[in-house]
Amino acid sequence: MHKSRIEVDPLLGRSLVTTEPVKKGEIVVEESPFAMGPKQNSGIVCLGCYRDLIFGEDGDSLDRCEKCDWPLCSACFDNPDHTGECEVFAKAKVHFAGNISEDGVCSQLDCITPLRVLLAKESQPERWEREIAPMEYHNEERRKLDDVWNADFVNIAQYLRGPCRLADRFSEDLIMQVVGILEVNAFEARTTQGYALRCLYPITGILAHNCVPNTFRTIHPSEGYRIRLRAMCDLAEGQQLQHSYTYTLNGTVQRQEHLKTGKFFTCQCKRCKDPTELGTNFSTFKCSKCEDGWLLPSDPLDSSCKWKCTLCTFSTSNNAIQKALSVMQSEVATIQAMEPSPQKLQETEKLMRKYLVVVHPRHFIQTGLRQSLIEMYGRVAEYELAELPDVMLDHKEDLCRQVLRVLEVFEPGLSRTRAMMLYELHVPLVLLAKSGFIAGVLSTDVLKQKLLDVIDILKECVDILQYEDPETQEGNLCKVAQQAMEQLIQSVEGLTGSE
Ligand SMILES: C[S@@+](CC[C@H](N)C(=O)[O-])C[C@H]1O[C@@H](n2cnc3c(N)ncnc32)[C@H](O)[C@@H]1O
């Protein structure tokens, strides 16, 4: 922990606040995980590299550990992360059945990450006492969710204490505390190959949530999943360090629901309390009774509130709005599930047009559709870059700028999503500048200025992505953006030389 200290608040519990001003990009927390392992509700994955493994219906598979029989691919046979549970399973002779439910979940693997935390507690008792035991685990609230609590109790606590013969080492209460600690505090990470896992970071886990975060994190798989948390923007002394536990590009009701069911609190941040979500109208509906009015919730934190028109007297219930939203979300999900194709692109465009008369243009549903279109223009058949006419390049530019406008409010500063969007934006800008020059519409000077503007865009993209692990997708994008920037610098120098 750098330039910060722990503060305890009756509402938030522990949080971190800065002890002096922190510059944008400076590290505020850097640490290695206490433990890591498969995500809850995963399929059958390798316990070394987390890639999906294929098991036959009778549990038949070549990807089993030679010592304990649990899932492990041949490349991971000596992976040290698997050693602890391997000893436990081998000693207890506990068989891995290889069963998965209809929705692809292998509940027998739910015990792995809690077990790794419990074994780390035994090997690092002081670190456990100092850093892990104080973490929140919300057992009272979790206990009320009967189905989930009972499944965890059977699949994890009873399984470890019974078949795995650990009853004399770990009590039921301790195991359920660890399950809760993981649920409330763990972070999702990705291997260099892109497979998901979860990691428990003791200091980073102290950070409070805010729907407009002021820190951003990079997790480095090539450095043992070390995490670095940096200031997203300049911070003053005494400012609380905050990150988002939820997806920032969701509407208030959706973020609140995720925080309530997964993290057991109601967020009271400025964005959540503001019906317009800081002027973005990210959850705003169009009034169905007048021409220009907008429907806004009278109290965004009250699920029984009315949505009222900004111009006429029309109002409707939150229930009605949420019903309309869920219909829209299922239409969106059907299209999102399609493989990228010309048809998917056209259907996405159609849906965006359809919703123009239902929600605000910057509504989160529209923003999500825009993001999907941005990914497709230039990549799917019939819409590849070389084939895109200027009018579609203009469209892609406009889509990127609209998403960036929203991100400026919700993720101001060093935002990974912003970097991705800047990268996407640079492509139509370069092509439009070049085609304008070739058509004789742009002079050399104007072309040069346009390319210089794109260089600035790519520079900002690289400035953000420079912090990523070079072995990850984002780290790779940083290299690609850097190369594109260098090529453009050469092109501009060529233009200067030919003047
Ligand atoms: C990852 S922990 C954060 C550290 C925690 N306060 C502690 O003392 O260990 C998440 C929990 O902190 C509390 N919390 C974090 N941010 C909050 C916020 N903005 N409003 C209310 N509670 C919050 C909630 O109880 C939440 O489940």
PDBQT file of the ligand as one rigid body, heavy atoms in Angstrom, charges set to zero:
ROOT
HETATM    1  C1  LIG A 501     -14.457  -5.958  -0.873  1.00  0.00    +0.000 C 
HETATM    2  S1  LIG A 501     -15.129  -5.508   0.678  1.00  0.00    +0.000 S 
HETATM    3  C2  LIG A 501     -14.394  -3.972   1.015  1.00  0.00    +0.000 C 
HETATM    4  C3  LIG A 501     -13.670  -3.945   2.315  1.00  0.00    +0.000 C 
HETATM    5  C4  LIG A 501     -14.551  -4.078   3.533  1.00  0.00    +0.000 C 
HETATM    6  N1  LIG A 501     -15.167  -2.815   3.855  1.00  0.00    +0.000 N 
HETATM    7  C5  LIG A 501     -13.774  -4.607   4.733  1.00  0.00    +0.000 C 
HETATM    8  O1  LIG A 501     -13.769  -3.983   5.776  1.00  0.00    +0.000 OA
HETATM    9  O2  LIG A 501     -13.177  -5.684   4.585  1.00  0.00    +0.000 OA
HETATM   10  C6  LIG A 501     -16.749  -5.217   0.194  1.00  0.00    +0.000 C 
HETATM   11  C7  LIG A 501     -17.689  -4.849   1.307  1.00  0.00    +0.000 C 
HETATM   12  O3  LIG A 501     -17.416  -3.554   1.810  1.00  0.00    +0.000 OA
HETATM   13  C8  LIG A 501     -18.618  -2.803   1.983  1.00  0.00    +0.000 C 
HETATM   14  N2  LIG A 501     -18.650  -1.703   0.992  1.00  0.00    +0.000 N 
HETATM   15  C9  LIG A 501     -17.746  -1.450   0.045  1.00  0.00    +0.000 A 
HETATM   16  N3  LIG A 501     -18.074  -0.354  -0.675  1.00  0.00    +0.000 NA
HETATM   17  C10 LIG A 501     -19.236   0.092  -0.166  1.00  0.00    +0.000 A 
HETATM   18  C11 LIG A 501     -20.092   1.193  -0.497  1.00  0.00    +0.000 A 
HETATM   19  N4  LIG A 501     -19.826   2.026  -1.494  1.00  0.00    +0.000 N 
HETATM   20  N5  LIG A 501     -21.208   1.348   0.254  1.00  0.00    +0.000 NA
HETATM   21  C12 LIG A 501     -21.499   0.496   1.273  1.00  0.00    +0.000 A 
HETATM   22  N6  LIG A 501     -20.739  -0.568   1.598  1.00  0.00    +0.000 NA
HETATM   23  C13 LIG A 501     -19.617  -0.771   0.901  1.00  0.00    +0.000 A 
HETATM   24  C14 LIG A 501     -19.746  -3.788   1.748  1.00  0.00    +0.000 C 
HETATM   25  O4  LIG A 501     -20.090  -4.374   2.964  1.00  0.00    +0.000 OA
HETATM   26  C15 LIG A 501     -19.106  -4.810   0.823  1.00  0.00    +0.000 C 
HETATM   27  O5  LIG A 501     -19.702  -6.070   0.880  1.00  0.00    +0.000 OA
ENDROOT
TORSDOF 0
